[in-house]
Amino acid sequence: MKGRKGEGEKGRKGEAESAVASSSLPISHSPLLLLFLIGPRGSGKTTIAQLLAERLGWDWVDADDVIEARCGKSIREIFAKEGEAEFRERESAVLAELCERRRCIVATGGGVVVREANRALLRKSGHVVWLRADAETLWGRMQQDERNADRRPALSGGGRAEVEEVLRRRDAWYRECAHRTVRTEGRTPDAVAEEILLSLGGAD
């Protein structure tokens, strides 16, 4: 039984490495590839995921949506009632499941990079694109995002300064697991999606 387990782990590792290596091929011809979008709240991960999936004919999923559907409550409610530590446990479990998918764009939660294990899993399981924006842009988008205003954890009152602090803490983590970085300030979602596709060889 031990031998078979080791062989299975070796096989999964080889498959994940093949998925990352396949990013050098046209993305539309990479059957094992997963594409992860990481970045802070307001960076456009969900919108870009939908656009990429439409262009490629792939599936897409928002990791936070999966967590909310399973828990029957919003991310904000989970934070308030169960605490951040419990939410991170759920987030890690969902991420591990999503890493088993193929030909799928995954929009991750902004804090998925907080855990070192998640960062390692993201990088070995697919191609990771970091959607970046400055604090002013992110804060402006968050102010306009009425759909998610009641779903996401509330800021503690620091406004733009708090967004800057979150970026300061997490930027190194995003950088650690990203294969590619794309700036999003002053750009349309279509332009961002097009850059990602061109960089991966998936645009016509």
N, C-alpha and C positions, 0 to 999 in steps of 0.2 A: 504493500500500500504506500509506503514511503517513496519507493522508486517512482511509482506512477504519479504521485503528487509532484515530485521534483520535475518529472518530464512535462507535466501540465504547466507548471510555472515557467519552465524554460520555453515551452511553446508559446505561451501568452506573451512572454518578454520578446521573443523573436518576432511575433506578429506586430506588437506595438512598434518595434524598431523599424519594421518594414513599412508601417503606416507613415512614420515620420520621414523615412527615406524617400517614399513615394511622392513627397511634396516637390521633388525636383522634376517630376513628370507633370504634364498638363493635368490640372486638378480634376477635370471632368472624366479623366481616364484612370483615376486612382481609387479603386473599389474599396480599399481598406481605410481610406483617410477619414479622419474626423477633423473638423475645423472648429477650434474654440475661440470665442471672442471674450477677451478679458478687459477690464478697465473699470473705473469708478462709476457710480451712479450718474446718469446724465451723459455718458459718453456715446450712447446710441447703439448699444449692443443688440437689443431686441430688434430694433428697426433694421439694422444692417444684416442681422441673421436672416430675416425674412426676405430681404432683397437678394442676398447671395443664394439662398435656397431656391428662389424663383428662377434665377438665372441658370443655376446648375441642374435643376431638376432633382434636388436633394430634399431630405426632410430637414426640419429645424425644430429646436426646442429651447424654451427658456427654463433654465434650471430652477429659478425661484417659483415659476408657475407650477412645476412638478411638486415642489415642497408644499406649496399652499394647497394644492389639490389633495395631497395625501393627508395633510393635517386638518383640512377643513377650516382653516383660518389664515389670515393674512400674515405676511412676514412681520409686520409691526406687532400683531397680536402674539405671535410666537415669542418675540423678543420680550414683550411686556409680561407675559404669563409664565414663560419657561426659562427666560434668560438667554443671553447670547451664547453661553457655552453649549446649551442644549440645541440651539439653532445650528451651531457649527457642526455638531455631531450629525444632525439630519442632512446638512449641506454636504458633508463629506460622503455620507452613504449614497446620496443621490448622484453625486459626481462619479463615484465608482461605477454605478449602474450605467450612467450615460456614456462612460468610456467604453462600454461594450458595443455601442452602436456603430454603424458604418454608413458612410455617405450621408452625414448629418452635420448641420451647423448648430453648435451649442452656444447659446448666450448665457454666460455664467453670472453669478451674483458678484457684486462689486468687492465683497470681502472674502471670496473663495481663496484668494492668495495668502490669507493670514496664516494658514497652516502650511508648514513646510511639506508635509506629506501630499497635500493637494497640489502644491506647485510642482513637485516631482512627477506626480501622476499625470497632470496636464501635459507636461513637456514630453513625456515618453509615450503618451497615448494618441497624439495627433499633432496638428500644426496649430500653434497658438499665436493669435494676432492681438496685440495690445492697442486698443483704441484710446488715444490720448487727447486731452483737452486741458486748457488752463483753468484755474479755479473760477475766474470770472465767467467763462463760458459755461462751465458745469453748473454754477450757481444760478445763472440765468435760465438754463434749461430746466433745472429742478423747480424753479418758481413757476414755470409755464406748464409743467407736467401734471395736469389735474387728474389724469387717469390713475397715476400711481401715488398721488399725494397721501391717500389714506392707507396705502398698502405697505409702504416702505417705512422702516424705522425713522422716527422724527429726529432731526438734529437737536442738540441740546440747547440751542439758542445762539450759537456762535456765528450763524450765517456764513458769509463768504470766508471769514477767517477760519471757521471750523472746517470748511471744505479744503482750504489750504493745508490745514493740519493733517487731515486724513490723507491727502496726497503725499505729504512729506513722509508720513509713516509707511505708506504702502508702495511708493514708487519703486523702491529697490526690489520689492517682492514681485511686482509686475515685470520689471526688467529681467529678473532671474529666470522666469519661465517663458518669456515671450520669444518666439522665433522671428517675429516681425513687428514693427511699430508703425502705426498710421495715425497721423495727426488729423483731428476732425474739426478744429476751430474754423469758422467761416466757410464751411463746405456743406454741400447738400449730402444727404444720405446716399444718393445715387453716385455722386462723385467718389465718396469713400469706398463704396462697394466696388466701383470700377477699378480703383487703385489696387484693392486686394486681389481682384480677379486677374488683373494684368500681372501683378507680381508673382502669382502662382501659375500663370500660364493657362488660365481658364477662360479668358475672354476671347470672343471671336475676332 
